Amino acid sequence: MATKKKRRNFTAKFKSKVALESLKDSVSVSEMSKRYELHPNLISKWKKSLETNSHRIFEASHPEKDERDRLIEKQNREIDTLTSDLNFLKKKLKPYL
């Protein structure tokens, strides 16, 4: 019975290192694939991902601020809903007060 080969997992740090190195013209993808024992398509995929998503590094400089803003927005919507419900009930119960 054949044993299953464990799938290799790479860290984001390693992927970025390889992708940045592949952007340099001094080293070819085939040389890098031999050095790191990776398939050339995988290196090309990481390189393309770096090229298309590198702008996000500078956009999301404060993820905790974004999360806080989303929470505040959600709470404001809930306050608006509760306020409108309260006003409706006050209007309907006015004859009984």
N, C-alpha and C positions, 0 to 999 in steps of 0.2 A: 504494500500500500504506500502510495506516495505521500510525503508530508507536504503540507501547505507552506509556501514561502511567505514569511511575514512581510507585510507591506511597509515600506519605509515612510516615515513621516518627517517632514522637514519643518524647522522653525521659521518664523517670519524673518528673523534676523539672518538666517542662512540664505533664504530665498532672496532677500534684498542684497546681500553681499554678492551672490552669483549674478543677479540681474544688473547691478551696478558695474560689475566687472565686464559683463557682456556688452555694455554700452560703450566701453572703451574700444577703440579700433585696434589696439595693439595685440589683442588675443582673439582668436577665432572661436566660434561656437564649438567646432569639432574638437579643438584642443581643450576647451573647458569641459566638454562632455567626457573626455578621457580622464582628465585630472580629477573631476568630482564624481566620476562614475554615474553620470546622468545621461538620459536620452537628450539629443539635441533639440527635439521638439519641446521638451519640458523647459529647457533654458530659454528658448524663443518665446514660450508662453509667459514665463516670468518677466522677461524683458518687455514684452508688449504690455503686460499688466502694469509694470512700473511706469512705462511711458504714458499710458492713458489715465492712471490714477494718482500720479505724483502730485498733482495740484491739491489734492485733498489734505495733504500734510499741512499746508498753510491755511486752509479753510477751517478745519476743525481743531483750532489751537486750544479751545476751551470747551471740551465735551461736557464738563460738569455744569457750565453756564447754560449750554443748550438744554440739558436735562432740567435744570431749574426753570428755565423759560417755559418749557413744555408743561411742567407741573403748575406753574402760575397760570398759564392759559387755561388749563383744565379746571383749576379751582375757580377762575373767573367765570367760566361757562356754567359751572354748578351754582355759583352765587346768583347769576342772572336767572337761571331756571327757578331757584328757590324764591327769589324776589318776585318773579312774575306769578308763581303759585300763591304766594302770600297776598299779593295785591288782588288776585282773583277771589281768594277766600274772604278777604276783608270786604270786597264789593258785594259778594253774595250774602254775607252774614250781617251786613250793616243794619237791616231791619230788625234783627234779633238782639242787637247790642244796646 
